[in-house]
Amino acid sequence: MKTTDARKRAILESFCNGLIVSCQVQKDDPIYTEDMVVKMAEAAKWAGAVGIRANTPEQIRAIKAKVDLPMIGLYKIWHEDTDVFITPTLKAVQEVWEAGAEIIALDCTDQITHEGRPAWELLPVVKREFPEAIVFADISNYEEAKRAVALGADLVGPTLYGYTKETAHIESPDLREFARMCRDLGDEAYFVMEGHIYSPEDAIKCLYLGAHTVVVGSAITRPHLTAKRFVDLMGGYRDNWRDAEKKKH
């Protein structure tokens, strides 16, 4: 069931048919500077974006100090023994929340975390420990979406489609599967299209299929990856740009 909390509902409804821009930069990215994510977020607001998605408490704080838009916050933490890296622990959730994010993004897939549990098990814990937070479940398939909705996720999106072992070979979004999620589960949670969206036309398709909002990152805020996609295709797919996108930092 969609939240009846008036504050949460107002934030979520403000996203309707709008663009959320993922403003993220890693220290080993060629575009990294201290204020890069703030400039990304300021540009997104200028363009009319309805929200920001950002990584790490430090970058979330920097953006919130300058840009007055709702924030989807996450904390990427990599370990060699797992592919779970999006806000994988309750401590990470707390740091994201204290940094000012209204919305907490979590890995809610079946993947096993560094601590040896299924990633989705954190979702009900976050709902209990941080009842004022809006929870965004990052999933990779229909069954994970269905479970996330049952566990009370407010927002659900296929962010991790292409990042699990079963979907690692994928470059394009599975629009048919996303449409099925929206049809079957859209009355119970807000569905977000995130991942593999590279043009306004792609975003419009997703709205037509039932997305409440669309998150776009690399195509807008990571020009080095956009350039690498061109080089990859023009070079005959000899060097997979997705390897650079998915690398651990």
N, C-alpha and C positions, 0 to 999 in steps of 0.2 A: 504494500500500500504506500502511495506517495505520502510524504510527510505532511502533517497538518500544522506543524509549527509555523507560525506566521512569519518569523524572521527568516527561517530557512526557505520557506516558500517564496518569499519576496526575492531572495537572491536567485533561486533556481528559475523562477519565472522571468527574471530579467535577462536570462540567457536565450530565451525563445527565438529561434531562427537567426541567432547571431553567431559571430565568429569569436572564438577564444584563441588567443595566440600563445603558443608555448615559447617562452623566452628563457632559453637555457644556454649556458656556455661553460665549457670545461677549461681548466688551466692549460691543457695541452692542445686546445683548439687554436688554429692560426689566427682567429679573430679575437682571441681573449684580450680584454683589458679590464681594469678594475670596475669600470662603470658600464661595460657593454650591455649587460642585461637590463640596466635602467634605461639606456637609450632604446633598446629593443621595445621595452614596455611603453615608453613614451611615444614611440612611433606607432605602436599598435593602438594606443588610445586615440592618437591623432586621426588614425584611419577609421575609427569607429568600432573597434573591438569592444565586446561586452565583458570580457574577462581575460585573465592572465593565468598561465600555468608556469610554475617555476620550481627549480630544484635547489636544495640546500637552504638551511635556515639563514645563512649569511645573505644569499641572493634574494630570498623572499623579503627579508627586512629592508634591504636596499631598495627594492622595487616599491614596497608598501609605503616607504617614506616619501616617494615622489609621485606615485601613480595611484589614483583613487578608483580602482576597479576591483571587483571580487577576485580573490586569489585561490587557485587550486595549487596547493603546495605538496611537494614530495621531497624525499631525501634518498638519493641514489647511493647505495652502499654495496660495493662489489666484493665478492669472495670467490676464490678459485674453485670451490667445491659446490657451487650452486649458480643457477641462472636467475635466481630471485634477487632483485636489486632495488626495487621501488618500495621505499619506506618499509623495510622488512621486519622492524621490531617496534615494540611499544615505546621504547626510549626515542626512536626516530620520530614516531608520531608526535610525542610530547614536544620535541624540539621544533617540528614544523608548526604545530599549533601555537606554541609560545612565540614563534617568529611573526605570527599575525595572519596566517592563512585561515580563511573561513572554511575551506574545503580541504580535506585530507585525501590524497590519492594513495591507494594501496595495491600491491600485487595480490590479486584474489584468484590466482590460477591454482591448478593441482600440483604445481612444482614444489619440490621439497627445499626448505630454507637451510641456511647454514646451521641453524639450531636443530634441524632434523624433523620439522613438522611441515604439513601442507601449508602453503602460503595463505590460503583462504581462512585458516583458523584464526587469524588475527582480527578479521572483520568484526565478529561479535564482541570481542574484547574491547576494541576501539569504541564501538557503539555504547558499551557499558561504562568505560572509563572516561570518555570524552563525549557526553551526551549532547553538548552544544555544537559539536562539529558536524558538518555535512560530510558524508563519506562517499568517495568516488572509487568504485571497484574497477580496477584495470584487469580485464579478462582476455582470453584468447579464443573462446569458442562458445557455442550456444549453451552447453551444459553448465559451464562455469558462470555464465550470465544468469541462468535460471537459479542456481544456488545463491549467487550474490544477492539477487532480488529477495529470495526467501529469507536471507539473513539480515535484511534491512538496509542494503545499500541504497543511497539516495540517487546517485548517478552511476551509470554503468556504461563502459565503453570498451571496444576491442583493441585497446592500446597495445596489448601484448601479442596480437596476431602477427606472426612473423618472428617472434622472439622466444618462443618455446621450441623444444626439440621437434615436436610434431609439425610445427608450422615454419620452421627456420628457412625453408626453401622459398617462401612466398615473398613476392614483391608488391603485388596488387592487393587492394582490400577485397574481402569477400562480401560484396554488396548483397548477394542473395541471402547469405547467412545473417547479415546485419538486419536486413528487412524482416526476416523471420523473428529475430529478437524483438524488434519494435512492434510487430503485429501481436506477438504472443504475450509480451511482458511489459509493453509500453504503458499500460494502465497502472502498473504497480511501481514503476521507477522511471526516472528521466534517462533516456538513452542518448548517448553522445557518440558521434563518430570521431574517432581519433586513430591516426595511423595510416600512412600511405596516401594521403590526400595532397596532391601536388598542383591543383588548379582550381579556380573558382567554379568551373563547370563540374568538377568532381564533388565539391562541397554542396552545390545545388542538388545534385543527384541524391546525396545523402539526406538532405532536408525532405526531398520528395518521398524518400523511402521510409521516413518516420523519425529521423534524428531531431531531437529537441534543439541541439546546437552542434557545432563542429569545431574541433580543435585542430589547428594547423601549426606545425613547428618548423621542421627543416626547410620546407619550400619558401618560408618567409624569413626565418631568422638565422639560418645556417648556410650562408652563401657558398662556403667551401664544399658542402655536400651537394648543393645544387650544381656547382661546377663539375664535381666529380661524377655526377649522374650523366652529364653531357659527354665527358671524356670517356666514361665507361661504354656508353652506347656507340659513340663515334669510333672507338677503338675496337669494336667487334666483340664486346663483352669479354675481354681478356682479364680485366681487373674489376672485381665485383665491388662497387661503391658501398654496398650494404655492409661489407666487412668493416669499413670505417665507421659507418653509422652505429653498428652494434658493439663496437669494441669496449672493453672494460677500461675505465680510467683510473 
